[in-house]
Amino acid sequence: MKKSLLFLALAFGFLAGGAFAANSVTLYKNSAVASYYADKYHGRKTSNGETFNMYDMTAAHKTLPFNTKVKVTNLSNGKSVVVRINDRGPFVKGREIDLSKGAAVKIGMIKSGTAKVSLEIVGGPDGAASGLQGQKADGNGAKGQKAGAFAKNAASSDCDRWNIQLGAFSSKKNASIFAADAQAAGIKNLAYQTTKSGVVRVIIKDLPTEKVQPMLNALEKKGYKDYLVRERRD
């Protein structure tokens, strides 16, 4: 998928400069909408398999590679926080990034719920962080700051097809029993996906971005809360 361009561009950055340069900050979006998620998801699994802790400095994004570090600045008050991408979302139209509650507190957006923010890449997927010095977005795009290949490729590589994993099992028999129950509950478009290690996943296959959040809402109402949203790669 196009998303592979992200990793190629980022890998080039590490080979050419040794991680990100000490004073490197790459503008990703100079104006985007941030929201946050909290108590309802605290303790659940994130899309990369971690346990969501709403007090950690983490965030969900649809396309940035897991473990990318992003500096998020609230444009209304100038407050900033660095978060690590460990989840996928938000799937609400017009929203770019979903912060943990802890990160939202840091930039003063708890009361408003959403905020206009700038996003800057400050560390790569291997967890190596760069310094936080550098030019900030000025409201006119990347004027005065050369946006790197990573940001350019990331901005043009939005994933638009998704799978929702409902369960993962060591045997096809148990996966089939689970899938039958899900179908009886009215969940459609189910499929099986077997990993290289032999784990059988039960998934809702091939959803466009705009249908992900409505499906998640429906799953919540039916009592399915241990889902994982993954980019479709086949």
HELIX and SHEET records of a PDB file:
HELIX    1   1 SER A    4  GLY A   17  1                                  14    
HELIX    2   2 ASP A   39  TYR A   41  5                                   3    
HELIX    3   3 LYS A  101  LYS A  106  1                                   6    
HELIX    4   4 ALA A  149  ALA A  155  1                                   7    
HELIX    5   5 LYS A  172  ALA A  184  1                                  13    
HELIX    6   6 THR A  209  LYS A  221  1                                  13    
SHEET    1   A 7 THR A  26  TYR A  37  0                                        
SHEET    2   A 7 ILE A  97  SER A 100  1                                        
SHEET    3   A 7 THR A  58  HIS A  61 -1                                        
SHEET    4   A 7 SER A  80  ASP A  87  1                                        
SHEET    5   A 7 LYS A  69  ASN A  74 -1                                        
SHEET    6   A 7 THR A 114  GLY A 123 -1                                        
SHEET    7   A 7 THR A  26  TYR A  37 -1                                        
SHEET    1   B 4 LEU A 190  THR A 194  0                                        
SHEET    2   B 4 VAL A 200  PRO A 208 -1                                        
SHEET    3   B 4 ARG A 161  PHE A 169 -1                                        
SHEET    4   B 4 LEU A 228  GLU A 231 -1                                        
END                                                                             
